[in-house]
Amino acid sequence: MRRLPTSGAKRAPAMGAALISGVAALATAHPAMASTTAHHPHRVDYVALGDSYASAPLVPDQVDVDCQRSSNNYPSLVARSSAATTLTDVTCSGATTADMTTPQGTSAPQLDAVNRHTDLVTLTIGGNDIGFTTVMGTCAKLSATDPAGAPCRDHLTGSGTDQVTESIAATAPKVAAVIRGIHHRAPHARVVLVGYPDIFPEDGVGCTSASVPLAAGDFAYLRDKEKELNSMLARQARLGGAKYVNTYAPTVGHDLCAPAGERWIETFAPQSPAAPLHPNTRGESAMATAVKLALAHRH
């Protein structure tokens, strides 16, 4: 997803054992990947695609200024869990499904990094397609009009249809096309679609404040819209022959309303190095753990 603007930013974003097991599973599934000798194990060619929830803007250390990519984003943590993995990370803040096949600024189309030698692809995408930044900006602006109500929900559903629901539905075929594109370029690769972690309180109880300028009634609405987005992603993964990784369930309780020491998603005014409304270092680590567990299980 895109991050909200911060000063000096050049663009708006928008378990070792477990991974080794996952690597072994990959080699078993694809005989051509198996090592010919114990001394020359096959290196898993891993390509990471996606938006800012994958690139981790402002999380130390930033290794790509334009894409605001961190060396401690979840793809890097996954790759470092096994010495037998080579990572090509082209995740980029602000990326949409369109940026998989067309340049994003000076960055090449992300799918250009995928080829017939690719063994593993992770993908986090869709948040920018549904206009996450715009929605959050609208909700923050409207919160002052009815702090105890749900002015953003009322605004986004006032026409008789839910604008966010419509955007999620419109994004589904775009995500499906990206998954097909990955399979076309890397027919033997394991494709993993990584969902979004818990951003808003699971119980729907908000934490309206200067650092979280959302009306009390809008927290439950926004929680439901994120769940709707993740459900769409899970369905597209299933239909497209990809593995869906649920990062929401293991991050419940660490949303933007959690105390600073327990918060894995930062507020509008981050207290840890991370973009607003994005995972901090602990959040990226939690996402990496979920991916590694998924890699360790074929089914």
HELIX and SHEET records of a PDB file:
HELIX    1   1 GLY A   16  ALA A   29  1                                  14    
HELIX    2   2 PRO A   31  MET A   33  5                                   3    
HELIX    3   3 SER A   52  SER A   55  1                                   4    
HELIX    4   4 TYR A   74  ARG A   80  1                                   7    
HELIX    5   5 THR A   97  MET A  100  5                                   4    
HELIX    6   6 GLN A  110  ALA A  113  5                                   4    
HELIX    7   7 PHE A  132  LEU A  142  1                                  11    
HELIX    8   8 SER A  143  THR A  145  5                                   3    
HELIX    9   9 PRO A  151  THR A  157  1                                   7    
HELIX   10  10 GLN A  163  ARG A  185  1                                  23    
HELIX   11  11 ASP A  218  GLY A  240  1                                  23    
HELIX   12  12 ALA A  249  THR A  251  5                                   3    
HELIX   13  13 ALA A  260  GLU A  262  5                                   3    
HELIX   14  14 THR A  281  LEU A  295  1                                  15    
SHEET    1   A 5 THR A  85  ASP A  89  0                                        
SHEET    2   A 5 VAL A  44  GLY A  50  1                                        
SHEET    3   A 5 LEU A 120  THR A 124  1                                        
SHEET    4   A 5 ARG A 190  VAL A 194  1                                        
SHEET    5   A 5 LYS A 243  VAL A 245  1                                        
SHEET    1   B 2 GLN A  62  ASP A  64  0                                        
SHEET    2   B 2 ARG A  69  SER A  70 -1                                        
END                                                                             
